[in-house]
Amino acid sequence: MKKTILLFSFIILVAACGAKQTRSLLSSGNYNEAINNAVSNLRTNKDKKGKQDYVYILEEAFAKAKERDLNYINLLAKDANPAQLEKMYTTYLQLNERQEKIKPLLPLRLINEGRNAIFPFDNYNDQIIDSKNALSAYLYSNAKKLLLTSDKMNFRKAYDDLAYLNQINPNYKDVLKLMDDAKFKGNDYVMVNTKNETNMIIPVRLRNDLLDFSTYGLNDKWTVYHSNKQKGINYDYTMMINFREINISPEQIKEREFIKERQIKDGVKKLLDANGKEVLDKDGKVVMVDNLRKVTVQIYEFRQFKSSQVTAKVDYINYKNNQLLQSFPISSEYIFENIYATYKGDKRASDDNYYSYFDKKAVPFPSNEQMIYDTGENLKAKIKDVINRNPFNR
């Protein structure tokens, strides 16, 4: 019984704190947040006496939020600045969404006053449509003006405005075509090349992989990479991947021989006392213990090793005047290693994690070309990191 009373008291305390916090939001002018809190608490058991505070808060917050929004719309209308049309449109949407949020809860009873809470709803459909049409016309007209300039930033703004226009008013005039135009004009186009400054041949498939930017997973809205020059494109930048040095170690096989000893369990045996007599348990049975014995193994280990290192430099170059903008040194290493072993004796004397080496054999060393290619896979990841950290259009 005591636990039930304590739990009930705790629930009342939590509810009181929640209402107090919501009232604080109302007092500080955060009407929408206060409304959201009240609505959330009134979705269940709305007629309970403990929920009355939320009904009062919701009634007051709704009235104040509506008044503030309508006053703001009147101010925007008097300003008559077309750039403010989006604010007018979104405010009408807010007025309507607020009503739709409360409607499912109605009626909400104020018990002490013997009445239902008052929420003077209005139909904003005409205002929403009118403000949306006015905003659409403005966004469309302004985007077309921006597309007549020669500024990439204007093209990008036009694209974003048209994308928003297509979102609120799908298939408005030729918006989709204008978006394609804005995207084409707003892109930075990068020509990607490689340059071999080493005395070794760069594998063709490595070069092709490095230039295949579709596999880089780059998510850059305004940058397009080409490895082959395309007609009709005015390139902005060149990205040159310069191979500076390639080092490949000789093929090595290192051998070592060592002995391992270990005590292992080899069945069980009778436990004998100091006098050589069998030890019995309380039931008179002979006590059995692990039979431990020392085993030895002689291991012959072979380690195949070969490594390669590629150092390179990524240059950002202004395509129009061939001026170097930035340079980023990078390097990558790849190691081929194969360890295998044979043994004489009892292999159980070796470490458990060493057993796998006994199942391996010598394998052919990778060719120099394969080593360079495998090193280039890591190099590609580092080039991607350079681009992510240093975008062309930052």
C-alpha positions as a Markdown table, in Angstrom:
| # | Residue | x | y | z |
|---|---|---|---|---|
| 1 | Met | 0.0 | 0.0 | 0.0 |
| 2 | Lys | 2.8 | 2.3 | 0.9 |
| 3 | Lys | 4.6 | 1.7 | -2.4 |
| 4 | Thr | 1.3 | 2.4 | -4.3 |
| 5 | Ile | 1.0 | 5.8 | -2.5 |
| 6 | Leu | 4.6 | 6.7 | -3.3 |
| 7 | Leu | 4.2 | 5.8 | -6.9 |
| 8 | Phe | 1.0 | 7.8 | -7.2 |
| 9 | Ser | 2.7 | 10.8 | -5.5 |
| 10 | Phe | 5.6 | 10.5 | -7.9 |
| 11 | Ile | 3.2 | 10.5 | -11.0 |
| 12 | Ile | 1.5 | 13.6 | -9.7 |
| 13 | Leu | 4.8 | 15.3 | -9.1 |
| 14 | Val | 6.0 | 14.5 | -12.6 |
| 15 | Ala | 2.7 | 15.8 | -14.1 |
| 16 | Ala | 2.9 | 19.0 | -12.1 |
| 17 | Cys | 6.5 | 19.6 | -13.2 |
| 18 | Gly | 5.5 | 19.0 | -16.9 |
| 19 | Ala | 2.7 | 21.5 | -16.7 |
| 20 | Lys | 4.9 | 24.0 | -14.9 |
| 21 | Gln | 7.5 | 23.7 | -17.6 |
| 22 | Thr | 4.9 | 24.1 | -20.4 |
| 23 | Arg | 3.5 | 27.2 | -18.6 |
| 24 | Ser | 7.1 | 28.6 | -18.5 |
| 25 | Leu | 7.3 | 28.1 | -22.3 |
| 26 | Leu | 4.1 | 30.1 | -22.7 |
| 27 | Ser | 5.3 | 32.9 | -20.4 |
| 28 | Ser | 8.5 | 33.2 | -22.4 |
| 29 | Gly | 6.7 | 33.5 | -25.7 |
| 30 | Asn | 7.5 | 30.0 | -27.0 |
| 31 | Tyr | 3.9 | 29.5 | -28.0 |
| 32 | Asn | 4.4 | 26.7 | -30.5 |
| 33 | Glu | 6.5 | 24.7 | -28.2 |
| 34 | Ala | 4.0 | 25.2 | -25.4 |
| 35 | Ile | 1.2 | 24.0 | -27.8 |
| 36 | Asn | 3.2 | 21.0 | -28.8 |
| 37 | Asn | 3.8 | 20.0 | -25.1 |
| 38 | Ala | 0.1 | 20.5 | -24.2 |
| 39 | Val | -1.2 | 18.6 | -27.2 |
| 40 | Ser | 1.2 | 15.7 | -26.5 |
| 41 | Asn | 0.0 | 15.5 | -22.9 |
| 42 | Leu | -3.7 | 15.7 | -23.9 |
| 43 | Arg | -3.6 | 12.9 | -26.4 |
| 44 | Thr | -4.4 | 10.4 | -23.6 |
| 45 | Asn | -6.9 | 10.9 | -20.8 |
| 46 | Lys | -7.6 | 14.4 | -21.8 |
| 47 | Asp | -10.7 | 14.7 | -19.5 |
| 48 | Lys | -8.8 | 13.8 | -16.3 |
| 49 | Lys | -8.6 | 16.5 | -13.7 |
| 50 | Gly | -4.8 | 16.3 | -13.7 |
| 51 | Lys | -4.8 | 17.4 | -17.3 |
| 52 | Gln | -6.7 | 20.7 | -16.7 |
| 53 | Asp | -3.6 | 22.8 | -16.6 |
| 54 | Tyr | -2.7 | 21.7 | -20.1 |
| 55 | Val | -6.1 | 22.7 | -21.4 |
| 56 | Tyr | -5.8 | 26.2 | -20.0 |
| 57 | Ile | -2.3 | 26.5 | -21.4 |
| 58 | Leu | -3.4 | 25.3 | -24.8 |
| 59 | Glu | -6.3 | 27.7 | -25.0 |
| 60 | Glu | -4.1 | 30.7 | -24.0 |
| 61 | Ala | -1.1 | 29.7 | -26.2 |
| 62 | Phe | -3.2 | 29.2 | -29.2 |
| 63 | Ala | -4.8 | 32.6 | -28.9 |
| 64 | Lys | -1.5 | 34.3 | -28.4 |
| 65 | Ala | 0.2 | 32.4 | -31.2 |
| 66 | Lys | -2.6 | 33.2 | -33.6 |
| 67 | Glu | -2.6 | 36.9 | -32.7 |
| 68 | Arg | 1.2 | 37.1 | -33.2 |
| 69 | Asp | 1.1 | 35.4 | -36.6 |
| 70 | Leu | -1.7 | 37.5 | -37.9 |
| 71 | Asn | 0.1 | 40.7 | -36.8 |
| 72 | Tyr | 3.2 | 39.5 | -38.5 |
| 73 | Ile | 1.3 | 38.8 | -41.8 |
| 74 | Asn | -0.2 | 42.3 | -41.6 |
| 75 | Leu | 3.3 | 43.8 | -41.2 |
| 76 | Leu | 4.6 | 41.8 | -44.2 |
| 77 | Ala | 1.6 | 42.9 | -46.3 |
| 78 | Lys | 2.3 | 46.6 | -45.5 |
| 79 | Asp | 6.0 | 46.2 | -46.4 |
| 80 | Ala | 4.9 | 44.9 | -49.8 |
| 81 | Asn | 8.4 | 43.4 | -50.4 |
| 82 | Pro | 8.1 | 40.4 | -52.7 |
| 83 | Ala | 11.2 | 38.9 | -51.0 |
| 84 | Gln | 9.0 | 38.5 | -47.9 |
| 85 | Leu | 6.4 | 36.3 | -49.7 |
| 86 | Glu | 7.9 | 33.1 | -48.4 |
| 87 | Lys | 7.5 | 34.3 | -44.8 |
| 88 | Met | 3.9 | 35.1 | -45.5 |
| 89 | Tyr | 3.2 | 31.8 | -47.1 |
| 90 | Thr | 4.9 | 29.7 | -44.3 |
| 91 | Thr | 3.1 | 31.7 | -41.6 |
| 92 | Tyr | -0.3 | 30.9 | -43.2 |
| 93 | Leu | 0.8 | 27.3 | -43.3 |
| 94 | Gln | 1.7 | 27.5 | -39.6 |
| 95 | Leu | -1.7 | 29.0 | -38.7 |
| 96 | Asn | -3.4 | 26.1 | -40.5 |
| 97 | Glu | -1.2 | 23.3 | -39.2 |
| 98 | Arg | -1.7 | 24.6 | -35.6 |
| 99 | Gln | -5.4 | 24.3 | -36.0 |
| 100 | Glu | -5.2 | 20.8 | -37.5 |
| 101 | Lys | -3.0 | 19.7 | -34.6 |
| 102 | Ile | -5.7 | 20.7 | -32.0 |
| 103 | Lys | -8.8 | 19.6 | -33.9 |
| 104 | Pro | -8.5 | 15.9 | -33.0 |
| 105 | Leu | -8.6 | 16.7 | -29.3 |
| 106 | Leu | -11.8 | 18.7 | -29.3 |
| 107 | Pro | -13.9 | 19.2 | -27.3 |
| 108 | Leu | -11.6 | 20.0 | -24.4 |
| 109 | Arg | -13.6 | 20.6 | -21.2 |
| 110 | Leu | -12.7 | 23.2 | -18.5 |
| 111 | Ile | -14.3 | 21.5 | -15.5 |
| 112 | Asn | -14.2 | 24.4 | -13.0 |
| 113 | Glu | -15.7 | 26.8 | -15.5 |
| 114 | Gly | -18.3 | 24.5 | -16.8 |
| 115 | Arg | -17.4 | 25.2 | -20.5 |
| 116 | Asn | -15.3 | 23.9 | -23.4 |
| 117 | Ala | -12.0 | 25.6 | -24.2 |
| 118 | Ile | -12.4 | 28.1 | -27.0 |
| 119 | Phe | -10.3 | 27.9 | -30.1 |
| 120 | Pro | -11.5 | 30.3 | -32.8 |
| 121 | Phe | -10.5 | 28.5 | -36.0 |
| 122 | Asp | -10.4 | 30.2 | -39.4 |
| 123 | Asn | -10.2 | 28.8 | -42.9 |
| 124 | Tyr | -6.9 | 29.9 | -44.4 |
| 125 | Asn | -7.2 | 27.9 | -47.7 |
| 126 | Asp | -7.6 | 31.0 | -49.9 |
| 127 | Gln | -4.8 | 32.8 | -48.2 |
| 128 | Ile | -2.5 | 29.8 | -48.5 |
| 129 | Ile | -3.2 | 29.4 | -52.2 |
| 130 | Asp | -2.9 | 33.1 | -52.9 |
| 131 | Ser | 0.4 | 33.5 | -51.1 |
| 132 | Lys | 1.7 | 30.3 | -52.7 |
| 133 | Asn | 0.9 | 31.6 | -56.2 |
| 134 | Ala | 2.4 | 35.0 | -55.4 |
| 135 | Leu | 5.5 | 33.3 | -54.0 |
| 136 | Ser | 5.8 | 30.9 | -57.0 |
| 137 | Ala | 5.6 | 33.8 | -59.5 |
| 138 | Tyr | 8.2 | 35.7 | -57.6 |
| 139 | Leu | 10.6 | 32.8 | -57.3 |
| 140 | Tyr | 10.2 | 32.0 | -61.0 |
| 141 | Ser | 10.8 | 35.5 | -62.1 |
| 142 | Asn | 13.7 | 36.1 | -59.8 |
| 143 | Ala | 15.4 | 32.8 | -60.9 |
| 144 | Lys | 15.1 | 33.7 | -64.5 |
| 145 | Lys | 16.8 | 37.0 | -63.8 |
| 146 | Leu | 19.6 | 35.3 | -61.9 |
| 147 | Leu | 20.2 | 32.9 | -64.8 |
| 148 | Leu | 20.8 | 35.9 | -67.1 |
| 149 | Thr | 23.9 | 36.9 | -65.0 |
| 150 | Ser | 27.4 | 35.4 | -65.2 |
| 151 | Asp | 27.8 | 34.5 | -61.5 |
| 152 | Lys | 27.9 | 30.9 | -60.4 |
| 153 | Met | 26.6 | 31.8 | -57.0 |
| 154 | Asn | 23.5 | 33.3 | -58.7 |
| 155 | Phe | 23.0 | 30.1 | -60.7 |
| 156 | Arg | 23.2 | 28.1 | -57.5 |
| 157 | Lys | 20.7 | 30.4 | -55.8 |
| 158 | Ala | 18.4 | 30.1 | -58.8 |
| 159 | Tyr | 18.6 | 26.3 | -58.6 |
| 160 | Asp | 17.8 | 26.2 | -54.9 |
| 161 | Asp | 14.9 | 28.7 | -55.4 |
| 162 | Leu | 13.5 | 26.7 | -58.3 |
| 163 | Ala | 13.8 | 23.4 | -56.3 |
| 164 | Tyr | 11.8 | 25.0 | -53.5 |
| 165 | Leu | 9.3 | 26.3 | -56.0 |
| 166 | Asn | 8.9 | 22.8 | -57.5 |
| 167 | Gln | 8.4 | 21.4 | -54.0 |
| 168 | Ile | 5.5 | 23.8 | -53.1 |
| 169 | Asn | 4.1 | 24.0 | -56.6 |
| 170 | Pro | 5.1 | 20.9 | -58.6 |
| 171 | Asn | 5.4 | 21.2 | -62.5 |
| 172 | Tyr | 5.1 | 25.0 | -62.4 |
| 173 | Lys | 5.7 | 26.2 | -66.0 |
| 174 | Asp | 9.1 | 25.1 | -67.2 |
| 175 | Val | 10.7 | 25.0 | -63.8 |
| 176 | Leu | 12.3 | 21.5 | -64.3 |
| 177 | Lys | 14.1 | 22.8 | -67.5 |
| 178 | Leu | 15.3 | 25.9 | -65.7 |
| 179 | Met | 16.6 | 23.7 | -62.9 |
| 180 | Asp | 18.7 | 21.7 | -65.4 |
| 181 | Asp | 20.0 | 25.0 | -66.8 |
| 182 | Ala | 20.9 | 26.4 | -63.4 |
| 183 | Lys | 22.6 | 23.1 | -62.4 |
| 184 | Phe | 24.7 | 23.1 | -65.5 |
| 185 | Lys | 25.7 | 26.7 | -65.1 |
| 186 | Gly | 26.3 | 26.5 | -61.4 |
| 187 | Asn | 28.6 | 23.4 | -61.4 |
| 188 | Asp | 32.3 | 23.6 | -61.0 |
| 189 | Tyr | 33.8 | 21.4 | -63.7 |
| 190 | Val | 37.1 | 19.7 | -62.8 |
| 191 | Met | 39.4 | 18.0 | -65.3 |
| 192 | Val | 41.3 | 15.1 | -63.7 |
| 193 | Asn | 44.6 | 13.9 | -65.0 |
| 194 | Thr | 47.5 | 11.8 | -63.9 |
| 195 | Lys | 51.2 | 12.5 | -64.4 |
| 196 | Asn | 54.0 | 9.9 | -64.0 |
| 197 | Glu | 57.2 | 11.5 | -62.7 |
| 198 | Thr | 58.7 | 8.1 | -61.7 |
| 199 | Asn | 60.9 | 5.8 | -63.7 |
| 200 | Met | 58.3 | 3.0 | -63.5 |
| 201 | Ile | 55.3 | 2.1 | -65.5 |
| 202 | Ile | 51.9 | 2.9 | -63.8 |
| 203 | Pro | 49.5 | 0.0 | -64.4 |
| 204 | Val | 46.7 | 1.0 | -66.8 |
| 205 | Arg | 44.0 | -0.3 | -64.5 |
| 206 | Leu | 45.3 | 1.7 | -61.6 |
| 207 | Arg | 45.3 | 4.9 | -63.7 |
| 208 | Asn | 41.7 | 4.1 | -64.8 |
| 209 | Asp | 40.6 | 3.4 | -61.3 |
| 210 | Leu | 42.0 | 6.7 | -60.0 |
| 211 | Leu | 40.3 | 8.6 | -62.8 |
| 212 | Asp | 36.9 | 6.8 | -62.3 |
| 213 | Phe | 35.4 | 9.3 | -59.9 |
| 214 | Ser | 32.0 | 7.6 | -60.0 |
| 215 | Thr | 33.5 | 5.1 | -57.6 |
| 216 | Tyr | 34.8 | 7.7 | -55.1 |
| 217 | Gly | 31.4 | 8.1 | -53.4 |
| 218 | Leu | 31.8 | 11.9 | -53.3 |
| 219 | Asn | 28.7 | 13.8 | -52.4 |
| 220 | Asp | 29.3 | 17.2 | -53.8 |
| 221 | Lys | 26.3 | 19.0 | -55.2 |
| 222 | Trp | 28.2 | 21.5 | -57.3 |
| 223 | Thr | 31.3 | 19.7 | -58.5 |
| 224 | Val | 31.6 | 17.5 | -61.5 |
| 225 | Tyr | 34.8 | 15.5 | -62.3 |
| 226 | His | 35.8 | 14.4 | -65.9 |
| 227 | Ser | 38.7 | 12.3 | -66.9 |
| 228 | Asn | 38.0 | 13.0 | -70.6 |
| 229 | Lys | 37.5 | 16.4 | -71.9 |
| 230 | Gln | 33.9 | 17.0 | -73.1 |
| 231 | Lys | 32.6 | 19.4 | -75.7 |
| 232 | Gly | 30.6 | 22.4 | -74.5 |
| 233 | Ile | 32.1 | 22.4 | -71.0 |
| 234 | Asn | 34.0 | 25.4 | -69.7 |
| 235 | Tyr | 36.3 | 23.8 | -67.1 |
| 236 | Asp | 37.1 | 25.6 | -63.9 |
| 237 | Tyr | 39.9 | 23.5 | -62.4 |
| 238 | Thr | 42.4 | 20.8 | -63.2 |
| 239 | Met | 43.2 | 18.2 | -60.6 |
| 240 | Met | 46.5 | 16.6 | -61.3 |
| 241 | Ile | 47.6 | 13.4 | -59.6 |
| 242 | Asn | 51.4 | 13.4 | -59.8 |
| 243 | Phe | 53.2 | 10.1 | -59.1 |
| 244 | Arg | 56.5 | 11.2 | -57.6 |
| 245 | Glu | 58.2 | 8.0 | -56.5 |
| 246 | Ile | 57.5 | 4.3 | -56.4 |
| 247 | Asn | 59.6 | 2.0 | -54.2 |
| 248 | Ile | 59.3 | -1.8 | -54.3 |
| 249 | Ser | 61.3 | -4.0 | -51.9 |
| 250 | Pro | 63.0 | -7.2 | -53.1 |
| 251 | Glu | 61.1 | -10.5 | -52.5 |
| 252 | Gln | 62.2 | -11.8 | -49.2 |
| 253 | Ile | 61.9 | -15.2 | -47.4 |
| 254 | Lys | 63.0 | -15.1 | -43.8 |
| 255 | Glu | 63.4 | -18.4 | -41.9 |
| 256 | Arg | 63.6 | -19.1 | -38.3 |
| 257 | Glu | 63.7 | -22.3 | -36.2 |
| 258 | Phe | 62.6 | -22.5 | -32.6 |
| 259 | Ile | 61.5 | -25.0 | -30.0 |
| 260 | Lys | 58.4 | -24.8 | -27.9 |
| 261 | Glu | 57.6 | -26.8 | -24.7 |
| 262 | Arg | 54.3 | -27.1 | -23.0 |
| 263 | Gln | 52.5 | -29.2 | -20.4 |
| 264 | Ile | 49.4 | -30.8 | -21.8 |
| 265 | Lys | 46.6 | -33.0 | -20.5 |
| 266 | Asp | 47.0 | -36.6 | -21.6 |
| 267 | Gly | 44.1 | -38.4 | -20.1 |
| 268 | Val | 43.6 | -39.0 | -16.3 |
| 269 | Lys | 45.4 | -41.0 | -13.6 |
| 270 | Lys | 44.8 | -42.1 | -10.0 |
| 271 | Leu | 45.8 | -39.7 | -7.3 |
| 272 | Leu | 48.4 | -41.2 | -5.0 |
| 273 | Asp | 49.6 | -40.0 | -1.6 |
| 274 | Ala | 53.2 | -39.6 | -0.5 |
| 275 | Asn | 53.3 | -43.3 | 0.2 |
| 276 | Gly | 52.1 | -44.3 | -3.2 |
| 277 | Lys | 48.7 | -45.3 | -2.0 |
| 278 | Glu | 45.5 | -44.4 | -3.8 |
| 279 | Val | 43.6 | -41.4 | -2.4 |
| 280 | Leu | 39.9 | -42.1 | -1.9 |
| 281 | Asp | 37.0 | -39.6 | -1.7 |
| 282 | Lys | 34.3 | -39.5 | 1.0 |
| 283 | Asp | 32.4 | -42.2 | -0.9 |
| 284 | Gly | 35.4 | -44.5 | -1.0 |
| 285 | Lys | 36.1 | -44.0 | -4.7 |
| 286 | Val | 39.6 | -43.5 | -6.1 |
| 287 | Val | 40.2 | -39.8 | -6.9 |
| 288 | Met | 41.2 | -39.2 | -10.5 |
| 289 | Val | 43.3 | -36.2 | -11.6 |
| 290 | Asp | 44.6 | -34.9 | -15.0 |
| 291 | Asn | 47.6 | -36.7 | -16.3 |
| 292 | Leu | 50.0 | -33.9 | -17.3 |
| 293 | Arg | 53.0 | -34.5 | -19.4 |
| 294 | Lys | 55.5 | -32.2 | -21.1 |
| 295 | Val | 55.6 | -32.2 | -24.9 |
| 296 | Thr | 58.1 | -30.6 | -27.3 |
| 297 | Val | 57.9 | -29.4 | -30.9 |
| 298 | Gln | 60.5 | -28.0 | -33.2 |
| 299 | Ile | 59.1 | -25.4 | -35.5 |
| 300 | Tyr | 60.5 | -24.2 | -38.8 |
| 301 | Glu | 58.9 | -20.8 | -39.7 |
| 302 | Phe | 59.0 | -19.1 | -43.1 |
| 303 | Arg | 57.9 | -15.5 | -43.7 |
| 304 | Gln | 57.4 | -14.3 | -47.3 |
| 305 | Phe | 57.6 | -10.5 | -47.4 |
| 306 | Lys | 57.3 | -7.8 | -50.1 |
| 307 | Ser | 56.3 | -4.1 | -49.8 |
| 308 | Ser | 55.7 | -1.2 | -52.0 |
| 309 | Gln | 55.3 | 2.5 | -51.4 |
| 310 | Val | 53.9 | 5.2 | -53.7 |
| 311 | Thr | 54.4 | 8.9 | -53.0 |
| 312 | Ala | 52.3 | 11.3 | -55.0 |
| 313 | Lys | 51.0 | 14.9 | -55.0 |
| 314 | Val | 47.5 | 16.2 | -55.7 |
| 315 | Asp | 47.6 | 19.6 | -57.4 |
| 316 | Tyr | 44.6 | 21.9 | -57.7 |
| 317 | Ile | 45.1 | 24.1 | -60.8 |
| 318 | Asn | 43.1 | 27.0 | -62.2 |
| 319 | Tyr | 42.1 | 25.6 | -65.6 |
| 320 | Lys | 41.8 | 29.0 | -67.3 |
| 321 | Asn | 45.3 | 30.4 | -66.4 |
| 322 | Asn | 47.1 | 27.2 | -65.4 |
| 323 | Gln | 47.9 | 28.7 | -62.0 |
| 324 | Leu | 48.6 | 26.3 | -59.1 |
| 325 | Leu | 46.1 | 26.9 | -56.3 |
| 326 | Gln | 46.9 | 24.2 | -53.8 |
| 327 | Ser | 49.1 | 21.2 | -53.5 |
| 328 | Phe | 48.7 | 18.1 | -51.2 |
| 329 | Pro | 51.4 | 15.5 | -50.8 |
| 330 | Ile | 50.1 | 11.9 | -50.1 |
| 331 | Ser | 51.8 | 8.6 | -49.7 |
| 332 | Ser | 50.6 | 5.0 | -49.5 |
| 333 | Glu | 52.1 | 1.7 | -48.6 |
| 334 | Tyr | 51.1 | -1.9 | -49.3 |
| 335 | Ile | 52.6 | -4.9 | -47.6 |
| 336 | Phe | 52.4 | -8.5 | -48.8 |
| 337 | Glu | 53.2 | -11.0 | -46.1 |
| 338 | Asn | 52.6 | -14.8 | -45.9 |
| 339 | Ile | 53.7 | -16.8 | -42.9 |
| 340 | Tyr | 53.7 | -20.6 | -43.0 |
| 341 | Ala | 55.4 | -23.3 | -40.9 |
| 342 | Thr | 56.3 | -27.0 | -40.6 |
| 343 | Tyr | 57.2 | -28.9 | -37.4 |
| 344 | Lys | 58.7 | -32.0 | -35.9 |
| 345 | Gly | 57.4 | -33.4 | -32.7 |
| 346 | Asp | 54.1 | -32.8 | -31.0 |
| 347 | Lys | 52.4 | -29.7 | -32.4 |
| 348 | Arg | 50.3 | -29.4 | -29.2 |
| 349 | Ala | 53.3 | -27.8 | -27.6 |
| 350 | Ser | 52.9 | -24.7 | -29.8 |
| 351 | Asp | 50.5 | -21.9 | -29.0 |
| 352 | Asp | 46.9 | -22.5 | -30.0 |
| 353 | Asn | 46.8 | -19.4 | -32.3 |
| 354 | Tyr | 49.9 | -20.7 | -34.2 |
| 355 | Tyr | 48.1 | -23.8 | -35.6 |
| 356 | Ser | 46.9 | -22.0 | -38.7 |
| 357 | Tyr | 50.4 | -21.5 | -39.9 |
| 358 | Phe | 50.9 | -25.2 | -40.1 |
| 359 | Asp | 48.0 | -25.3 | -42.7 |
| 360 | Lys | 49.6 | -22.7 | -44.9 |
| 361 | Lys | 52.1 | -23.1 | -47.7 |
| 362 | Ala | 54.3 | -20.9 | -49.8 |
| 363 | Val | 52.5 | -18.8 | -52.4 |
| 364 | Pro | 53.7 | -16.9 | -55.4 |
| 365 | Phe | 54.9 | -13.4 | -54.8 |
| 366 | Pro | 52.7 | -10.7 | -56.4 |
| 367 | Ser | 54.2 | -9.0 | -59.4 |
| 368 | Asn | 55.5 | -5.5 | -59.2 |
| 369 | Glu | 52.5 | -4.3 | -61.2 |
| 370 | Gln | 50.1 | -5.9 | -58.8 |
| 371 | Met | 51.9 | -4.4 | -55.8 |
| 372 | Ile | 51.6 | -0.9 | -57.3 |
| 373 | Tyr | 48.0 | -1.5 | -58.0 |
| 374 | Asp | 47.3 | -2.7 | -54.5 |
| 375 | Thr | 49.1 | 0.3 | -53.1 |
| 376 | Gly | 47.0 | 2.5 | -55.4 |
| 377 | Glu | 43.8 | 1.3 | -53.8 |
| 378 | Asn | 44.8 | 2.9 | -50.5 |
| 379 | Leu | 46.1 | 6.0 | -52.5 |
| 380 | Lys | 42.6 | 6.4 | -53.9 |
| 381 | Ala | 41.1 | 6.6 | -50.4 |
| 382 | Lys | 43.7 | 9.3 | -49.5 |
| 383 | Ile | 42.8 | 11.3 | -52.7 |
| 384 | Lys | 39.1 | 11.1 | -51.7 |
| 385 | Asp | 40.1 | 12.4 | -48.2 |
| 386 | Val | 42.0 | 15.3 | -49.7 |
| 387 | Ile | 38.9 | 16.3 | -51.8 |
| 388 | Asn | 36.5 | 15.9 | -48.9 |
| 389 | Arg | 38.7 | 18.1 | -46.7 |
| 390 | Asn | 39.5 | 20.6 | -49.4 |
| 391 | Pro | 36.5 | 21.0 | -51.7 |
| 392 | Phe | 37.0 | 23.1 | -54.9 |
| 393 | Asn | 34.0 | 25.2 | -54.3 |
| 394 | Arg | 34.3 | 26.0 | -50.6 |
